């Protein structure tokens, strides 16, 4: 019984001490708040007067840290990338300092944002900017040294110059830009700080990497503008969509058209060749329409655009080859020596006829040749010079159909077709471009 009574007295004593400590803390906190804001005006900047004790060659610093980045959209036609960001600002207000020993060892307090002065910050190089967090409701942390910490979440559409030359395997150097628009460099400047831990979220189409902070150099004077700070980012396109839905279908379409041109049943028909060419041009025109809607209109053609142009030229060359082959074959079968260049191929034809007769090769053109050679004419006379010339031209047509029109011609155009797509895909393994070194100056503290 005495034991439980002792425990009860001890607990009561501890509870009373805890309540006493809480009361002492609240009283000290109230005294501190009253002392800090007794003659404090949140509308007056501490950096527009010499009463702060600053020297003109030592401007006050606003430390900015980019802790959260979320890429929501990239609009290349408008040259913008939309970002949701979270930045931490740290600055010093010399009017908000105290000795913690005087106020129950309180080293920091939380107050409302509207109760204190804070530097005005805006997003530069942007088409729109807004803060998501409400400044009236948000709290800030004030340290005994006068340093104030505040976290802001905002949304901005930053401007970036997108170069489409390496599309769809392109990389772009862009940035976040923040400025102190109301202050001189002798009063207040930005200092960038790299976050020890940072949340970076990108999109399904773009991969985003974060880099350090930098100052911009004024091109006219070469001077550093310390009131504007840039956080560099590298945007890299995820090209799987374009590879599997544009490049590979384009390659297969070109392959099938070449196959139909050189091995189709009616491959000698000029109308069929033209129809296949029109199908290719219609398909590629649809792809070009997709590219024009997705990319800005610039003076440079993307590598995918050049790939489509080369593909069209390749198919056009194949169609012309087939058409020329048909004309050559018809001329050879008709017996026009000036068209076929008979005197240059006569030795070759002589040897070829001898081999064909020895091997007894059966072919419609050869059967007709053999029948013509064996049958006498109407006057029962030997074959004349005109008949021998016609035979040689038909043999030439046979060789044109087997050699010029066969595997060799298809292999040639197929090789060019493969080289065209391999050249394009080689850009997928190229390194990203280096950041221009003459545009920015380091701003990390």
NORCOR-V80624 format. One record per residue. RES is the residue in three letters. OMEGA is omega in degrees with one decimal (none if undefined). Layout:
res=RES omega=OMEGA
res=RES omega=OMEGA
//
This chain:
res=UNK omega=178.4
res=UNK omega=179.9
res=UNK omega=-178.6
res=UNK omega=177.1
res=UNK omega=178.6
res=UNK omega=178.3
res=UNK omega=179.9
res=UNK omega=179.0
res=UNK omega=-179.6
res=UNK omega=179.9
res=UNK omega=178.3
res=UNK omega=179.3
res=UNK omega=179.3
res=UNK omega=179.5
res=UNK omega=178.8
res=UNK omega=178.4
res=UNK omega=179.0
res=UNK omega=178.1
res=UNK omega=178.0
res=UNK omega=177.4
res=UNK omega=179.1
res=UNK omega=179.4
res=UNK omega=178.5
res=UNK omega=178.5
res=UNK omega=-178.7
res=UNK omega=178.3
res=UNK omega=178.6
res=UNK omega=179.3
res=UNK omega=178.8
res=UNK omega=178.5
res=UNK omega=179.7
res=UNK omega=-179.3
res=UNK omega=179.9
res=UNK omega=-179.3
res=UNK omega=-178.1
res=UNK omega=-170.6
res=UNK omega=-179.8
res=UNK omega=179.8
res=UNK omega=-175.2
res=UNK omega=176.3
res=UNK omega=179.4
res=UNK omega=-179.0
res=UNK omega=-177.5
res=UNK omega=-180.0
res=UNK omega=176.6
res=UNK omega=-174.4
res=UNK omega=175.3
res=UNK omega=179.8
res=UNK omega=-179.2
res=UNK omega=-177.0
res=UNK omega=179.3
res=UNK omega=179.7
res=UNK omega=178.4
res=UNK omega=169.9
res=UNK omega=-174.5
res=UNK omega=-179.1
res=UNK omega=178.6
res=UNK omega=178.5
res=UNK omega=176.5
res=UNK omega=-174.9
res=UNK omega=169.9
res=UNK omega=-179.0
res=UNK omega=-179.0
res=UNK omega=-179.6
res=UNK omega=177.7
res=UNK omega=-174.4
res=UNK omega=-177.3
res=UNK omega=179.9
res=UNK omega=179.0
res=UNK omega=176.8
res=UNK omega=-177.0
res=UNK omega=-177.0
res=UNK omega=172.7
res=UNK omega=179.2
res=UNK omega=-174.9
res=UNK omega=179.9
res=UNK omega=178.5
res=UNK omega=179.6
res=UNK omega=-179.1
res=UNK omega=169.9
res=UNK omega=-174.3
res=UNK omega=-173.0
res=UNK omega=165.2
res=UNK omega=-172.4
res=UNK omega=173.3
res=UNK omega=-177.7
res=UNK omega=174.9
res=UNK omega=178.4
res=UNK omega=175.8
res=UNK omega=176.0
res=UNK omega=-177.5
res=UNK omega=172.9
res=UNK omega=-174.7
res=UNK omega=178.7
res=UNK omega=-175.2
res=UNK omega=177.1
res=UNK omega=178.6
res=UNK omega=177.1
res=UNK omega=-177.9
res=UNK omega=-178.6
res=UNK omega=-178.9
res=UNK omega=-174.5
res=UNK omega=171.5
res=UNK omega=177.8
res=UNK omega=175.1
res=UNK omega=-177.1
res=UNK omega=177.8
res=UNK omega=177.8
res=UNK omega=175.1
res=UNK omega=178.8
res=UNK omega=177.9
res=UNK omega=-178.1
res=UNK omega=-175.3
res=UNK omega=-178.5
res=UNK omega=-176.0
res=UNK omega=172.1
res=UNK omega=176.1
res=UNK omega=-179.0
res=UNK omega=178.4
res=UNK omega=-180.0
res=UNK omega=177.0
res=UNK omega=176.8
res=UNK omega=177.7
res=UNK omega=-177.6
res=UNK omega=-177.1
res=UNK omega=177.5
res=UNK omega=177.0
res=UNK omega=-179.7
res=UNK omega=176.7
res=UNK omega=176.4
res=UNK omega=179.3
res=UNK omega=-179.7
res=UNK omega=178.8
res=UNK omega=-178.1
res=UNK omega=-178.5
res=UNK omega=-176.8
res=UNK omega=-174.6
res=UNK omega=178.9
res=UNK omega=173.6
res=UNK omega=-179.4
res=UNK omega=178.8
res=UNK omega=177.0
res=UNK omega=-177.0
res=UNK omega=178.3
res=UNK omega=-177.3
res=UNK omega=178.4
res=UNK omega=-176.2
res=UNK omega=-179.5
res=UNK omega=179.4
res=UNK omega=179.3
res=UNK omega=-178.4
res=UNK omega=173.9
res=UNK omega=-177.4
res=UNK omega=178.9
res=UNK omega=-179.1
res=UNK omega=173.7
res=UNK omega=-176.6
res=UNK omega=179.8
res=UNK omega=178.8
res=UNK omega=179.0
res=UNK omega=-178.4
res=UNK omega=175.3
res=UNK omega=-172.6
res=UNK omega=-176.4
res=UNK omega=-177.5
res=UNK omega=177.3
res=UNK omega=7.0
res=UNK omega=178.9
res=UNK omega=-171.8
res=UNK omega=175.1
res=UNK omega=-176.0
res=UNK omega=173.3
res=UNK omega=178.0
res=UNK omega=-175.0
res=UNK omega=161.5
res=UNK omega=-179.3
res=UNK omega=177.4
res=UNK omega=-175.4
res=UNK omega=170.8
res=UNK omega=-168.2
res=UNK omega=-170.4
res=UNK omega=-171.9
res=UNK omega=174.8
res=UNK omega=179.2
res=UNK omega=178.0
res=UNK omega=-178.3
res=UNK omega=-172.1
res=UNK omega=178.5
res=UNK omega=174.7
res=UNK omega=169.7
res=UNK omega=-179.3
res=UNK omega=177.4
res=UNK omega=177.8
res=UNK omega=-178.7
res=UNK omega=176.4
res=UNK omega=175.5
res=UNK omega=-175.9
res=UNK omega=177.5
res=UNK omega=-179.5
res=UNK omega=178.6
res=UNK omega=177.6
res=UNK omega=-175.7
res=UNK omega=180.0
res=UNK omega=-178.7
res=UNK omega=-173.4
res=UNK omega=172.1
res=UNK omega=-175.7
res=UNK omega=175.1
res=UNK omega=-177.9
res=UNK omega=177.1
res=UNK omega=-174.6
res=UNK omega=179.5
res=UNK omega=-175.8
res=UNK omega=170.9
res=UNK omega=174.8
res=UNK omega=176.3
res=UNK omega=179.5
res=UNK omega=-174.6
res=UNK omega=-174.9
res=UNK omega=-174.4
res=UNK omega=-175.6
res=UNK omega=-177.9
res=UNK omega=177.0
res=UNK omega=176.1
res=UNK omega=-173.4
res=UNK omega=176.6
res=UNK omega=176.8
res=UNK omega=-176.8
res=UNK omega=-177.0
res=UNK omega=170.4
res=UNK omega=-173.5
res=UNK omega=176.4
res=UNK omega=176.8
res=UNK omega=178.3
res=UNK omega=179.1
res=UNK omega=-177.4
res=UNK omega=171.1
res=UNK omega=-167.1
res=UNK omega=-176.4
res=UNK omega=179.2
res=UNK omega=-176.8
res=UNK omega=179.5
res=UNK omega=-173.1
res=UNK omega=-177.5
res=UNK omega=179.2
res=UNK omega=-171.7
res=UNK omega=-179.5
res=UNK omega=175.1
res=UNK omega=177.0
res=UNK omega=178.5
res=UNK omega=-180.0
res=UNK omega=178.0
res=UNK omega=177.6
res=UNK omega=178.2
res=UNK omega=-179.2
res=UNK omega=178.7
res=UNK omega=176.1
res=UNK omega=178.8
res=UNK omega=178.5
res=UNK omega=-179.7
res=UNK omega=-171.4
res=UNK omega=-177.3
res=UNK omega=178.3
res=UNK omega=-178.0
res=UNK omega=179.8
res=UNK omega=-174.5
res=UNK omega=177.7
res=UNK omega=-178.3
res=UNK omega=-179.0
res=UNK omega=-179.8
res=UNK omega=178.3
res=UNK omega=179.5
res=UNK omega=179.2
res=UNK omega=177.9
res=UNK omega=176.7
res=UNK omega=177.1
res=UNK omega=178.1
res=UNK omega=176.3
res=UNK omega=179.2
res=UNK omega=-178.5
res=UNK omega=178.3
res=UNK omega=179.7
res=UNK omega=-179.3
res=UNK omega=175.0
res=UNK omega=176.1
res=UNK omega=178.0
res=UNK omega=178.2
res=UNK omega=176.0
res=UNK omega=176.9
res=UNK omega=-179.6
res=UNK omega=-178.4
res=UNK omega=177.6
res=UNK omega=-174.6
res=UNK omega=-172.3
res=UNK omega=174.7
res=UNK omega=179.6
res=UNK omega=-176.5
res=UNK omega=-179.4
res=UNK omega=-178.5
res=UNK omega=175.8
res=UNK omega=-178.9
res=UNK omega=179.6
res=UNK omega=174.9
res=UNK omega=175.2
res=UNK omega=176.4
res=UNK omega=177.1
res=UNK omega=178.8
res=UNK omega=179.0
res=UNK omega=178.0
res=UNK omega=179.0
res=UNK omega=177.4
res=UNK omega=177.9
res=UNK omega=179.5
res=UNK omega=-179.7
res=UNK omega=176.3
res=UNK omega=176.9
res=UNK omega=178.3
res=UNK omega=178.9
res=UNK omega=177.5
res=UNK omega=177.6
res=UNK omega=178.8
res=UNK omega=-180.0
res=UNK omega=178.2
res=UNK omega=177.8
res=UNK omega=178.2
res=UNK omega=178.4
res=UNK omega=179.2
res=UNK omega=-179.1
res=UNK omega=179.0
res=UNK omega=179.4
res=UNK omega=-179.7
res=UNK omega=179.9
res=UNK omega=-179.7
res=UNK omega=174.8
res=UNK omega=178.5
res=UNK omega=-175.8
res=UNK omega=-178.6
res=UNK omega=-177.8
res=UNK omega=-173.1
res=UNK omega=-177.6
res=UNK omega=-171.6
res=UNK omega=-173.7
res=UNK omega=179.8
res=UNK omega=-175.7
res=UNK omega=-177.3
res=UNK omega=177.6
res=UNK omega=180.0
res=UNK omega=179.5
res=UNK omega=179.7
res=UNK omega=178.0
res=UNK omega=-179.5
res=UNK omega=178.0
res=UNK omega=179.5
res=UNK omega=179.8
res=UNK omega=-179.3
res=UNK omega=-180.0
res=UNK omega=177.7
res=UNK omega=-179.4
res=UNK omega=179.5
res=UNK omega=178.3
res=UNK omega=-178.1
res=UNK omega=177.9
res=UNK omega=-179.5
res=UNK omega=179.5
res=UNK omega=-179.5
res=UNK omega=178.4
res=UNK omega=178.6
res=UNK omega=177.9
res=UNK omega=-177.8
res=UNK omega=179.6
res=UNK omega=179.9
res=UNK omega=-179.6
res=UNK omega=-173.3
res=UNK omega=-176.3
res=UNK omega=175.8
res=UNK omega=177.9
res=UNK omega=-174.5
res=UNK omega=-179.8
res=UNK omega=-179.8
res=UNK omega=-179.2
res=UNK omega=176.9
res=UNK omega=-179.8
res=UNK omega=-178.2
res=UNK omega=-178.3
res=UNK omega=179.8
res=UNK omega=179.0
res=UNK omega=178.5
res=UNK omega=178.5
res=UNK omega=179.6
res=UNK omega=177.9
res=UNK omega=-179.4
res=UNK omega=-179.2
res=UNK omega=177.0
res=UNK omega=175.0
res=UNK omega=177.5
res=UNK omega=176.5
res=UNK omega=177.1
res=UNK omega=-179.8
res=UNK omega=175.6
res=UNK omega=-179.2
res=UNK omega=-176.6
res=UNK omega=-174.4
res=UNK omega=-175.6
res=UNK omega=-174.0
res=UNK omega=-170.5
res=UNK omega=-172.1
res=UNK omega=-176.7
res=UNK omega=-177.7
res=UNK omega=178.4
res=UNK omega=-179.8
res=UNK omega=179.7
res=UNK omega=-178.0
res=UNK omega=177.2
res=UNK omega=176.9
res=UNK omega=176.5
res=UNK omega=178.9
res=UNK omega=179.5
res=UNK omega=178.5
res=UNK omega=-179.4
res=UNK omega=-179.6
res=UNK omega=178.0
res=UNK omega=176.2
res=UNK omega=179.5
res=UNK omega=-176.8
res=UNK omega=178.5
res=UNK omega=179.1
res=UNK omega=-179.8
res=UNK omega=-177.1
res=UNK omega=179.2
res=UNK omega=179.4
res=UNK omega=176.4
res=UNK omega=-179.6
res=UNK omega=178.1
res=UNK omega=178.5
res=UNK omega=176.1
res=UNK omega=-174.1
res=UNK omega=-175.3
res=UNK omega=-176.4
res=UNK omega=-175.9
res=UNK omega=173.8
res=UNK omega=-177.6
res=UNK omega=-179.0
res=UNK omega=-179.7
res=UNK omega=178.1
res=UNK omega=none
//
